[in-house]
Amino acid sequence: MSFKAFMGALCAAVLFSLPAPASAMTLGAKAPPLVAKSMGGAEVDINKLKGKTVVLFLWTTQCKSCVQDLYDLRDFYNKYQDKGLAVIALSADPPQLKYMVENVDALVDYPVVMAAEAQENGYTMPGRFPLMYIITKDGKLHSFYATIPKGKALYKAVFP
């Protein structure tokens, strides 16, 4: 089996192991809505981010690798926000763990929102975390990842 065939099979296995979202999420289609207040009180609306490439990161405080990924995304965001990058961290934590989400919010430079408090949320929380969606400048769902690419791979994933 060639490396390319192996990687294709591996990607298919990862994609099919993810739970199906409640609403149809088709690559190339308009990204589902997300309207919420950030932990700091600012309005977050994916539809108002057209013209920016959006990384939507679904996570939970119970996922240890997710918290490290949030810090890695912070560094990535700080490096590329001038290139039109927006990052939103969408927490799946229940309301009683809001204080933990607030602690993380204090350490990153992009909006952190709680799914439980969103006014509109078209993103189904996965069975395993993390999950990262890439949304193009024209508001279309470009790709998603069950793990966060590292280093140059993250740049290539976000800015193909």
trRosetta pair geometry for C-beta under 8 A, 3 or more apart (Angstrom, degrees):
i j d omega theta_ij theta_ji phi_ij phi_ji
1 5 5.0 -123 -173 88 87 123
1 6 5.2 107 129 -63 117 90
1 9 7.8 -30 -174 3 142 142
2 5 4.6 94 56 8 83 102
2 6 6.8 -144 95 -7 43 87
3 6 5.5 -55 -148 36 31 114
3 7 6.3 29 155 -18 66 105
4 7 5.9 -53 -146 37 29 108
4 8 6.4 32 153 -20 62 106
5 8 5.6 -53 -149 35 32 114
5 9 6.4 31 154 -17 65 106
6 9 5.8 -58 -151 38 30 109
6 10 6.2 30 152 -20 65 108
7 10 5.5 -52 -143 37 33 114
7 11 6.2 35 156 -20 66 104
8 11 5.9 -53 -147 36 29 110
8 12 6.4 28 154 -17 63 107
9 12 5.7 -55 -148 37 31 113
9 13 6.3 34 152 -22 64 105
10 13 5.7 -53 -149 33 31 112
10 14 6.5 28 154 -16 64 104
11 14 5.8 -56 -149 37 32 109
11 15 6.2 28 156 -16 66 109
12 15 5.8 -56 -143 40 29 109
12 16 6.1 18 163 -10 66 112
13 16 6.3 -63 -142 44 24 102
13 17 6.3 26 157 -25 61 111
14 17 5.8 -60 -149 31 28 111
14 18 7.2 35 153 -29 61 97
14 146 5.0 -144 178 19 112 142
15 18 6.1 -50 -164 16 36 112
15 146 7.7 -148 -79 -30 43 119
17 146 7.6 31 74 -102 105 161
18 126 5.9 -57 -153 -132 93 119
18 127 7.7 174 -152 28 49 93
18 128 7.9 -109 -113 45 68 96
18 131 7.2 100 -134 -111 128 127
18 144 8.0 75 -113 112 177 129
18 146 6.1 -143 -71 -87 114 115
19 124 6.9 -108 104 122 112 127
19 126 5.7 162 32 -142 102 62
19 127 4.9 111 -29 -18 123 103
20 124 7.9 29 116 65 42 157
21 24 7.4 143 80 -110 104 11
21 25 4.8 48 41 -6 147 121
21 32 7.9 -138 161 -32 150 153
21 123 7.0 -70 -133 -150 129 43
21 124 4.0 171 -137 20 72 121
22 124 4.7 142 -5 -74 86 125
23 32 6.0 124 77 -105 135 130
23 122 5.5 -51 41 -164 145 93
23 124 7.5 172 20 -32 69 105
24 29 7.7 22 119 57 96 168
25 29 7.4 -163 -164 62 39 121
25 32 6.4 -56 -101 -28 99 116
25 122 8.0 140 -85 142 103 103
25 141 6.1 -164 -176 -155 89 178
25 144 8.0 35 135 -25 134 143
26 29 4.1 70 71 -6 96 128
26 141 7.1 134 84 63 40 128
27 141 5.7 -111 -119 108 44 96
27 142 6.8 30 -155 -179 91 18
27 143 6.5 33 -126 -86 120 47
28 140 5.8 -9 -163 175 28 129
28 141 7.0 -41 12 70 22 75
28 142 7.8 69 -70 -109 46 41
29 140 6.4 162 89 -147 17 89
29 141 6.0 1 63 31 68 107
30 139 5.9 1 -142 128 78 103
30 140 6.1 -68 -97 -103 33 64
30 141 7.5 49 120 -9 16 87
31 46 6.0 -104 107 149 127 140
31 54 7.6 -34 -45 64 179 133
31 56 8.0 145 -169 -10 137 144
31 122 7.9 143 151 78 62 133
31 133 7.3 121 -136 151 117 136
31 135 4.5 0 -68 -124 155 123
31 139 5.6 -124 21 176 102 65
31 140 6.3 159 -32 -152 82 14
31 141 4.6 130 -92 -59 75 80
32 46 7.9 59 93 62 50 155
32 121 8.0 44 134 168 118 39
32 122 2.5 -144 171 107 119 133
32 123 5.8 165 79 -56 134 66
32 141 7.7 31 -3 -60 72 127
33 45 7.9 -25 -163 -158 89 75
33 46 6.3 -179 -150 48 42 113
33 47 6.3 -15 -121 -35 86 110
33 120 4.8 -24 119 132 124 122
33 121 7.4 -117 99 -100 76 14
33 122 4.8 100 43 -14 62 119
34 44 6.9 -34 124 124 98 101
34 45 7.2 174 91 -139 61 35
34 46 4.5 73 43 -18 93 117
34 56 7.0 146 -3 -128 161 137
34 88 7.1 143 109 123 147 159
34 90 6.9 -85 -148 -91 144 135
34 113 7.6 139 167 75 113 153
34 118 6.5 -64 -158 -148 73 139
34 120 6.7 -171 -133 98 19 78
34 121 5.7 38 -119 -117 73 62
34 122 6.6 -104 -58 29 68 81
34 123 6.4 3 -79 -4 114 115
35 43 7.5 -16 -163 -170 81 92
35 44 7.1 166 -147 90 35 62
35 45 4.9 14 -109 -107 81 84
35 46 7.7 -102 -61 13 57 76
35 47 7.8 -19 -70 16 97 105
35 118 6.5 119 76 -173 50 88
35 119 4.7 -50 102 66 103 104
35 120 4.1 42 33 41 104 101
35 121 7.8 -123 39 -58 57 57
36 43 8.0 153 86 -156 33 51
36 44 5.1 -14 65 60 77 107
36 90 7.9 125 21 -118 157 91
36 113 4.0 96 106 -166 140 142
36 114 7.3 -173 -172 54 140 50
36 115 7.9 -78 -89 -104 152 30
36 117 6.3 95 -152 99 107 81
36 118 3.9 -59 -83 -113 112 76
36 119 6.2 -179 -90 11 48 74
36 120 7.8 -134 -50 48 70 56
36 121 7.1 38 -56 -72 115 100
37 41 5.8 -18 -177 -142 113 35
37 42 7.0 145 -158 70 65 30
37 43 6.4 -43 -103 -97 62 46
37 44 7.0 148 -120 13 11 89
37 113 6.9 144 80 -124 35 102
37 117 6.8 -65 47 132 93 119
38 41 6.6 -36 68 32 77 21
38 42 4.6 5 28 54 120 84
38 43 7.8 -60 -4 2 86 4
38 44 5.4 102 -53 -35 87 117
38 105 7.5 143 169 -144 92 130
38 111 3.8 -102 -102 -147 128 99
38 112 6.1 88 -159 54 87 47
38 113 5.5 -80 -105 -72 50 83
39 101 6.4 -165 -88 127 132 97
39 102 5.3 168 -165 -108 133 67
39 105 3.9 -63 56 -113 154 171
39 111 7.7 162 17 -163 75 64
39 112 4.9 0 -7 78 118 97
39 113 7.2 -151 -33 -90 70 38
39 114 7.7 87 -76 -23 84 93
40 105 6.9 -171 -38 164 84 129
40 111 7.5 -110 30 -120 105 75
42 111 6.3 -111 74 -103 115 118
44 88 6.0 121 -169 -125 136 127
44 111 4.8 165 -86 140 130 161
44 113 5.4 -117 43 -53 150 140
45 48 4.3 63 85 7 106 111
45 49 7.4 177 94 -19 59 86
46 49 5.6 -59 -158 25 42 117
46 54 6.3 95 -141 -176 91 175
46 56 7.3 -10 -101 -77 127 130
46 88 7.3 -93 -83 6 89 158
46 135 6.7 2 -166 100 118 175
46 139 7.5 117 144 -136 92 89
47 50 7.0 -8 -179 -30 45 99
47 139 6.8 37 -125 -129 55 133
49 52 4.8 -71 176 52 89 116
49 54 5.3 76 120 -70 146 125
49 86 5.1 -103 -152 43 133 164
49 135 7.7 77 93 98 123 130
49 139 7.8 135 78 -93 75 83
50 137 6.7 75 -171 168 56 56
50 138 6.5 27 -149 -138 98 29
50 139 5.0 -33 -96 -47 95 107
51 84 6.8 -115 144 -150 67 117
51 137 5.5 18 -140 -168 15 95
52 84 4.9 -162 -124 177 62 78
52 85 6.7 116 -172 -136 97 7
52 86 4.3 60 139 -11 142 112
52 137 6.2 152 51 -118 10 74
53 83 8.0 -18 28 115 119 91
53 84 5.8 83 8 115 83 94
53 85 5.5 -30 69 -107 95 60
53 86 7.1 171 81 26 43 73
53 134 7.0 -12 -179 -168 98 89
53 135 7.1 159 -164 81 50 57
53 136 6.4 -30 -115 -138 77 34
53 137 5.7 -42 -63 -59 65 77
53 158 6.0 111 139 174 136 86
53 159 6.6 -152 3 -83 177 74
54 86 4.8 -24 -106 74 74 102
54 87 7.5 154 -160 -90 58 28
54 88 6.6 1 -169 5 106 105
54 133 7.8 3 109 104 93 91
54 134 7.4 150 82 -159 57 41
54 135 4.0 -8 59 57 106 109
55 73 6.6 -157 112 -145 144 119
55 76 7.9 26 9 106 166 131
55 77 7.8 -124 43 -80 129 96
55 85 7.0 8 -4 -169 105 98
55 86 7.3 -174 26 93 66 51
55 87 4.7 -13 65 -112 103 78
55 88 7.4 175 88 28 56 60
55 132 6.2 -17 -169 -167 92 106
55 133 7.4 152 -159 78 43 53
55 134 6.2 -17 -103 -103 65 66
55 135 7.9 -160 -69 22 21 79
55 158 6.0 -35 -71 -115 113 117
56 88 5.2 -10 -115 65 70 102
56 90 6.1 16 -177 -7 92 120
56 123 7.1 -149 145 -82 141 159
56 132 7.1 152 79 -158 51 52
56 133 4.3 -8 58 57 105 104
56 134 8.0 -160 22 -71 76 21
56 135 6.4 50 -12 -12 110 115
57 69 6.9 -176 -160 127 137 116
57 70 7.0 159 120 -95 152 71
57 73 6.0 -72 -46 -75 157 168
57 87 6.7 11 -4 -171 114 95
57 88 7.0 180 26 88 73 49
57 89 4.9 -26 72 -111 107 65
57 90 6.8 167 80 23 48 73
57 130 6.3 -17 -170 -172 88 127
57 131 7.8 154 -157 82 45 47
57 132 5.2 -11 -106 -107 70 84
57 148 7.7 12 -124 -88 114 119
58 90 5.1 -29 -100 75 65 103
58 92 6.4 50 -177 -39 92 108
58 115 7.9 36 -135 -57 95 130
58 123 6.6 -155 -78 149 128 134
58 125 6.3 178 -173 -126 131 66
58 126 6.4 119 106 7 141 100
58 129 6.5 -125 118 -125 83 96
58 130 6.3 151 80 -165 63 70
58 131 4.4 -4 54 60 116 94
58 132 7.4 -154 22 -73 73 37
58 133 7.6 57 -15 -8 101 96
59 63 6.0 -127 -163 57 78 130
59 66 3.8 145 -150 -171 110 130
59 67 7.6 141 174 -61 136 47
59 69 7.0 -167 -98 72 135 120
59 70 6.6 -114 43 -61 177 107
59 89 6.1 -31 29 -165 122 96
59 90 7.3 131 23 72 70 53
59 91 6.1 -40 78 -106 78 60
59 92 7.0 -164 91 9 27 91
59 129 5.4 109 -132 -174 45 131
59 130 5.0 -14 -92 -113 83 100
60 63 4.9 94 63 -2 82 102
60 66 6.2 95 48 48 50 168
60 91 6.4 106 -104 -161 47 73
60 92 4.6 -51 -75 59 101 97
60 93 5.4 138 -143 -62 78 74
60 129 5.2 -174 16 -17 95 167
61 66 7.7 -121 -97 84 19 125
61 67 6.9 52 -138 -71 56 111
61 91 7.1 20 -31 -148 83 120
61 93 5.4 30 7 -81 101 134
61 97 5.9 -154 35 162 136 131
61 100 4.3 41 -123 133 171 131
61 101 6.3 -116 -48 -69 121 65
61 104 6.8 -150 -99 -29 98 135
62 93 7.6 146 -10 -99 90 91
63 66 3.6 64 96 -4 113 121
63 67 7.2 165 93 -17 68 76
63 129 4.2 -100 -62 87 160 121
63 130 6.3 154 130 -55 155 74
64 67 6.1 -51 -160 26 37 109
64 68 7.2 29 149 -9 65 103
65 68 5.7 -55 -155 41 43 110
65 69 6.1 48 147 -25 71 106
65 130 7.0 -119 103 -11 96 104
66 69 5.4 -55 -148 36 33 115
66 70 6.5 42 151 -27 65 98
66 129 5.3 -7 -69 137 133 119
66 130 4.7 140 -105 -66 91 106
67 70 5.6 -43 -154 23 34 116
67 71 7.2 32 149 -13 61 100
67 104 6.5 -119 -130 -112 91 124
68 71 5.7 -55 -158 36 39 110
68 72 6.4 39 146 -18 69 104
69 72 5.4 -52 -146 38 37 113
69 73 6.1 39 153 -19 68 104
69 130 5.6 -83 58 -14 164 161
69 148 4.6 144 -138 -2 120 153
70 73 5.7 -53 -147 38 30 111
70 74 6.5 41 148 -28 62 100
70 89 5.9 37 -122 -110 106 145
70 104 6.0 3 126 -174 167 119
70 107 7.8 80 122 91 118 107
70 108 5.8 -84 165 -71 101 139
71 74 5.3 -42 -150 25 36 119
71 75 6.9 34 152 -15 63 99
71 107 7.1 -35 -93 135 90 118
71 108 7.3 -127 -93 -87 46 94
72 75 5.9 -53 -156 35 34 109
72 76 6.3 33 147 -17 66 109
72 148 6.7 133 84 127 137 148
72 150 7.6 -65 -165 -120 152 75
72 154 7.8 -155 148 -80 115 165
73 76 5.3 -54 -142 41 36 114
73 77 5.9 42 155 -24 68 105
73 87 5.4 150 165 -154 115 152
73 89 7.4 143 87 -74 150 105
73 108 7.4 12 87 -140 95 129
73 110 7.4 -75 132 30 106 139
73 148 7.3 -99 -59 -143 99 147
74 77 5.8 -54 -146 36 26 112
74 78 6.4 25 156 -18 62 106
74 87 8.0 -144 -86 81 40 158
74 107 7.3 -75 -76 132 161 75
74 108 4.5 -129 -89 -131 116 81
74 109 5.8 108 -150 17 91 88
74 110 7.1 -153 -107 7 65 99
75 78 5.8 -53 -146 36 30 110
75 79 6.4 27 155 -18 63 109
76 79 5.8 -62 -152 37 29 110
76 80 6.2 -19 167 19 66 114
76 85 7.7 -114 137 158 86 160
76 87 7.6 109 87 -66 100 144
76 154 6.1 -85 -112 133 146 140
76 155 7.9 -156 -144 -73 110 72
76 158 7.7 135 167 -8 131 161
77 80 6.7 -83 -136 55 22 81
77 81 5.5 42 172 -58 69 100
77 85 6.0 -154 -130 117 61 122
77 87 4.6 -82 -88 2 128 135
77 108 7.9 65 40 -175 146 96
77 109 6.2 -173 101 74 128 103
77 110 5.2 -101 -153 -42 167 127
78 81 6.5 -19 -119 -6 20 113
78 109 6.0 76 -72 45 95 150
80 83 4.5 -47 -168 33 79 120
80 85 4.3 58 114 -4 99 146
80 155 7.7 167 -69 -117 149 88
80 158 7.6 105 110 109 163 144
80 159 7.7 -136 -160 -34 146 133
81 84 8.0 152 -178 12 36 7
81 85 5.1 -96 -99 64 41 92
81 86 7.6 74 -131 -82 83 43
83 159 7.2 -27 139 -87 138 144
84 137 6.6 1 153 -100 137 115
85 158 6.9 26 -118 163 116 136
86 110 7.2 138 -173 -144 57 121
87 110 4.0 13 76 171 96 174
87 111 7.9 174 97 41 62 67
88 110 6.6 -124 -82 149 34 113
88 111 5.3 -14 -122 76 77 101
88 112 7.9 155 -168 -95 56 29
88 113 6.6 -8 -176 13 103 111
89 104 7.6 -115 124 127 157 124
89 105 8.0 -161 67 -94 130 73
89 108 6.8 63 -10 85 143 165
89 110 6.7 116 -11 94 93 103
89 111 7.1 -167 30 103 73 52
89 112 4.4 -19 70 -112 112 75
89 113 7.2 157 83 24 58 61
90 113 5.7 -17 -111 71 63 93
90 114 7.9 117 -164 -129 56 13
90 115 5.6 68 172 -64 97 91
90 118 7.8 7 -143 -61 107 135
90 121 7.7 136 -156 -138 134 117
90 123 6.5 58 120 76 167 147
91 101 4.8 -38 -66 -119 178 129
91 104 7.9 138 -83 61 132 140
91 112 6.5 40 -26 179 113 94
91 113 6.9 -166 19 93 84 40
91 114 4.9 -37 69 -108 106 62
91 115 6.4 -139 84 -4 49 83
92 115 5.4 7 -105 18 51 136
92 125 4.3 104 -117 -133 129 137
92 129 7.0 -147 24 -77 134 133
93 97 4.1 -104 178 83 122 123
93 98 7.1 166 109 -74 121 41
93 100 6.6 -153 -145 71 163 112
93 101 5.4 -160 46 -54 144 117
93 114 6.4 -71 63 -131 86 103
93 116 7.5 -82 90 -2 53 123
94 97 5.6 85 61 13 69 100
94 116 6.2 87 -141 -59 41 156
95 98 5.6 -6 -166 -39 51 111
95 114 7.2 99 -94 155 60 153
95 116 5.3 -128 -53 117 82 149
95 117 7.2 108 -97 -55 96 98
97 100 4.8 -31 178 29 88 118
97 101 6.5 91 123 -20 82 94
98 101 5.5 -57 -152 39 40 112
98 102 6.2 45 149 -24 71 103
98 114 6.5 -43 -111 -67 88 156
99 102 5.5 -49 -147 34 33 116
99 103 6.7 42 151 -25 62 99
100 103 5.6 -46 -155 26 36 116
100 104 7.0 32 149 -13 63 101
101 104 5.8 -54 -154 37 37 109
101 105 6.3 44 147 -26 67 105
101 112 6.2 -180 173 147 94 126
101 114 5.9 77 134 -77 174 104
102 105 5.3 -49 -145 33 34 119
102 106 6.7 42 155 -27 63 99
103 106 6.0 -51 -159 24 30 113
103 107 7.4 14 149 -9 59 109
104 107 5.9 -71 -162 39 39 107
104 108 6.7 11 155 -5 75 112
104 112 6.3 154 100 -126 98 163
105 108 6.5 -73 -143 42 32 95
105 112 4.0 -131 -98 44 93 138
108 112 6.4 104 60 -47 127 115
113 117 7.2 -133 -178 72 82 101
113 118 6.4 73 152 -81 124 93
114 117 4.5 58 77 19 105 105
114 118 7.2 -150 94 -35 53 77
115 118 5.6 -33 -151 -5 38 120
115 121 5.6 103 -151 -147 79 164
115 123 7.4 -106 -117 79 118 100
115 125 6.2 157 88 -63 178 115
118 121 3.9 83 95 -51 149 113
123 133 7.4 -120 -117 -15 130 148
126 129 6.4 147 70 -77 108 57
126 131 4.7 122 -10 -35 140 141
126 146 7.9 171 -166 -124 167 84
128 131 7.9 113 90 -50 65 98
128 146 7.3 35 91 -163 113 104
130 146 7.8 140 85 180 58 39
130 147 7.2 95 60 -121 91 38
130 148 6.3 10 76 -36 138 99
131 144 6.3 5 180 -179 92 113
131 145 7.3 163 -157 81 49 49
131 146 6.2 -22 -107 -115 74 48
132 144 6.4 165 87 -156 49 64
132 145 4.6 -9 58 55 101 97
132 148 5.6 89 -24 -96 146 78
133 141 6.4 -54 -168 -139 114 94
133 143 7.6 169 -154 92 50 44
133 144 4.8 -24 -100 -100 65 94
134 141 7.8 106 79 -164 55 53
134 142 4.5 -56 103 65 100 111
134 143 4.8 13 41 54 115 83
134 144 7.1 -162 13 -78 73 43
134 145 7.8 53 -20 -9 101 100
134 157 6.3 -158 -56 151 147 84
134 158 5.8 -160 -122 -115 123 54
135 139 6.5 -6 172 -146 110 33
135 140 6.8 165 -159 78 69 29
135 141 6.0 -38 -105 -99 75 47
135 142 6.5 169 -113 3 18 91
136 139 6.9 -46 75 25 76 19
136 140 4.8 -2 37 55 116 84
136 141 7.9 -82 3 -13 87 4
136 142 4.8 110 -46 -54 93 115
141 144 7.5 -15 -177 -42 107 99
142 160 7.3 -170 173 7 137 130
143 157 6.7 -119 85 -166 141 87
145 148 6.4 110 109 -97 132 33
145 149 6.4 -91 -143 -26 164 86
145 157 6.5 -1 -46 -160 141 149
148 154 6.7 15 168 -101 85 112
149 153 3.6 -126 178 119 118 104
149 154 4.4 176 91 -73 94 59
149 156 7.4 -91 136 57 160 88
149 157 4.8 150 20 -17 145 141
150 153 5.9 40 58 47 46 114
150 154 6.2 -2 -133 -32 7 106
151 154 6.4 143 63 10 24 96
151 155 7.8 -55 136 2 45 98
152 155 5.4 -51 -156 36 46 114
152 156 6.2 44 149 -18 73 105
153 156 5.6 -55 -146 40 34 111
153 157 6.2 38 153 -23 66 106
154 157 5.6 -54 -147 35 31 113
154 158 6.2 17 160 -9 66 111
155 158 6.2 -66 -144 43 26 101
155 159 5.9 -32 177 39 67 105
156 159 7.1 -72 -118 67 19 67
156 160 6.3 55 176 -103 61 59
157 160 7.1 -2 -149 -64 16 88
